[in-house]
Amino acid sequence: MAEVKVAVRLDNLRAPLRKSLPLVAAMGASAIEIDARNGIRPSELSDTGLRQLRKMLDDLNLRVAAVRFPTRRGYDVTQDLDRRVEATKAAMEFAYKLGAPVAVNQIGMIPEEKDDPRYITLQSVMEDLGRYGTRIGAMFAAETGTESGETLAELLDASEDTYVAAALNPGQLIINRHSPRDAIKALGNRIQIVCAVDGVIDLAAGRGLSVPLGQGTADFPELLGLLENFQYRGYFVVGRRDMPVDSAYDELAQGVEYLQNL
């Protein structure tokens, strides 16, 4: 099995960039994921700033595994859709400039009926982002979430002329009562990044919860084996949404160690 390449979700540290990058390097990770909406915004980074960022990364022997661009609404919502798509394209350009292969976002709720206007809208946006990614050299990666991996794969497979990647998030799948194993089998070679998030179903509360890596029901050794069937060589990004601030560093460091010991 190939060596596990580990990245850290930078926004979880909630610290200035110059302080965060050495912390990531000290954990033993080899890359970072940048939040291009709430962290380093492409529109606010000049060419000089971009060069300085690249140098800081080079000095610490770090790469950019992915750019995350979380939108307030999904691409199934027509309100302000054009602006949302253009902002996503800007994040994809930013990813390319930083040497990252993908820009990641959840795409929104996928309707069950293919003749639903929202489904048609989603399909059109995925085709648009797929064409744009081919042109600029950095792909859009749709993150698994509310829908099953099979449902997401069916949407992405609808167009044979464009390519949209997938970002596998096992924890988010578990929280929404879907199978990470089935998602890998359905999405296969589309998976270009793994959001190394764990999850459990709290039976007492009747809902899913994200938990520190290795403490949930995601069987990462098994998932690595399944990914190996598709020759997966991408990064595993440690970090989850709404991570407690006071324990973020320790949780990230433990997550890096957990993956490196697999």
Secondary structure, DSSP 8 states (H G I E B T S, - for coil): ----EEEEEGGGG-S-HHHHHHHHHHHT--EEEEETTTTS-GGG--HHHHHHHHHHHHHTT-EEEEEE---SS-TT--TTHHHHHHHHHHHHHHHHHTT-SEEEE------SSTTSHHHHHHHHHHHHHHHHHHHHT-EEEEE--SS-HHHHHHHHTT-SS---EEEE-HHHHHHTT--HHHHHHHHGGGEEEEEE-EEEEETTTTEEEEE-TTSSS--HHHHHHHHHTTT---EEEE--TT--GGGHHHHHHHHHHHHHT-
